[in-house]
Amino acid sequence: MLLFRSEAHLDRWLDGRPAGAILPLTQLARLADAWWSDRLAADWQPHSREQNQAILESVGLTGDFWRLG
Protein backbone atom coordinates (compact mmCIF):
# COMPACT_ATOMS: atom_id res chain seq x y z
CA MET A 1 0.00 0.00 0.00
CA LEU A 2 1.22 3.44 -0.86
CA LEU A 3 -0.14 6.74 0.40
CA PHE A 4 -0.09 9.87 -1.75
CA ARG A 5 -0.90 13.44 -0.78
CA SER A 6 -2.81 14.20 -4.02
CA GLU A 7 -3.84 12.77 -7.36
CA ALA A 8 -1.11 14.88 -8.97
CA HIS A 9 1.45 13.20 -6.70
CA LEU A 10 0.08 9.80 -7.68
CA ASP A 11 0.21 10.68 -11.38
CA ARG A 12 3.86 11.73 -11.08
CA TRP A 13 4.72 8.50 -9.28
CA LEU A 14 2.88 6.37 -11.86
CA ASP A 15 4.79 8.08 -14.69
CA GLY A 16 2.35 6.77 -17.29
CA ARG A 17 1.93 3.28 -15.80
CA PRO A 18 -1.62 2.09 -15.14
CA ALA A 19 -2.88 2.52 -11.58
CA GLY A 20 -4.24 -0.33 -9.50
CA ALA A 21 -7.03 0.22 -7.01
CA ILE A 22 -7.16 3.72 -5.59
CA LEU A 23 -9.21 4.67 -2.58
CA PRO A 24 -9.32 7.60 -0.19
CA LEU A 25 -7.89 7.20 3.28
CA THR A 26 -11.36 7.62 4.79
CA GLN A 27 -12.60 4.59 2.85
CA LEU A 28 -9.53 2.61 3.90
CA ALA A 29 -10.31 3.47 7.53
CA ARG A 30 -13.90 2.24 7.11
CA LEU A 31 -12.58 -0.99 5.59
CA ALA A 32 -10.07 -1.52 8.40
CA ASP A 33 -12.76 -0.98 11.02
CA ALA A 34 -15.21 -3.36 9.34
CA TRP A 35 -12.53 -6.00 8.68
CA TRP A 36 -10.82 -5.99 12.09
CA SER A 37 -13.29 -4.62 14.65
CA ASP A 38 -14.47 -8.04 15.86
CA ARG A 39 -11.05 -9.66 16.20
CA LEU A 40 -10.79 -9.25 19.98
CA ALA A 41 -14.20 -10.79 20.72
CA ALA A 42 -13.95 -13.88 22.93
CA ASP A 43 -16.07 -15.88 20.46
CA TRP A 44 -14.29 -14.62 17.33
CA GLN A 45 -14.29 -16.91 14.32
CA PRO A 46 -12.56 -16.22 11.00
CA HIS A 47 -14.82 -14.59 8.44
CA SER A 48 -15.99 -16.68 5.53
CA ARG A 49 -15.21 -15.57 1.99
CA GLU A 50 -18.83 -14.46 1.68
CA GLN A 51 -18.58 -12.37 4.86
CA ASN A 52 -15.35 -10.79 3.64
CA GLN A 53 -16.95 -10.00 0.27
CA ALA A 54 -19.89 -8.41 2.09
CA ILE A 55 -17.47 -6.26 4.11
CA LEU A 56 -15.78 -5.02 0.94
CA GLU A 57 -19.13 -4.21 -0.64
CA SER A 58 -20.40 -2.49 2.52
CA VAL A 59 -17.64 0.11 2.25
CA GLY A 60 -18.19 0.59 -1.48
CA LEU A 61 -15.38 -1.61 -2.81
CA THR A 62 -16.96 -3.37 -5.76
CA GLY A 63 -15.88 -4.48 -9.21
CA ASP A 64 -13.44 -7.07 -10.52
CA PHE A 65 -10.46 -5.85 -8.49
CA TRP A 66 -12.36 -6.33 -5.21
CA ARG A 67 -13.99 -9.66 -6.08
CA LEU A 68 -12.56 -12.41 -3.88
CA GLY A 69 -11.69 -15.61 -5.70
N, C-alpha and C positions, 0 to 999 in steps of 0.2 A: 504494500500500500504506500502510495506517495501522496503527500499533501502539498497543495499549491495555493498561493495567496490570491490568484485570479485566473480567469480563463486565458488572459494574455500570457501569463507566466507558463501555464500548461502548454499553450501553443508553441511558445519558444522552446520548451523542453522537448516536445514531440518532434519538432523540426521536420514536419511533413509526414511523419509516420502516423498510422491510424491509431486512434485512442481506443482503449478498452472501455470498461464501464467507468462512468464518472458520476459521482453523487456528492451532494453538499454534505458538509460535516454534520449538519443538523439531522439529516436522514441517516447518516452513519451512527449517530448517537441513538436514534430511535431503534435502529437495527440491533445495536449492542445491548440495549436495555431489554428488548423483546427476546433476544437470543440467550442472554445470560442471566436474566433476573431471577430465575427459579433455581439456579444451581446450588444454592446453599440450603434449600429446603430438605428437611430430614427424610422425606419420602421421594426425593428426586429420582427420576428415571430418565435415561437418554431420550431425546425427542426422536420420533420416527421421521422418516423422509417426508411423509405427508405433513407432519407438524412443522418441520423446518420449512417446507415450501409455503405453508400457510403464513409463517412468520415473515418470510421474504415478501409475500404478496401484501401482507397487512401494512407494511411500511412503504409500499409502492414500488417494490423491485420486481418487475415483471419482464417478460420477453425471454428470448432464447438464452441470453447470457446468464440469467438468473434461474433458469430451469434446472432443477437437480436431476441427475441421471438416474 
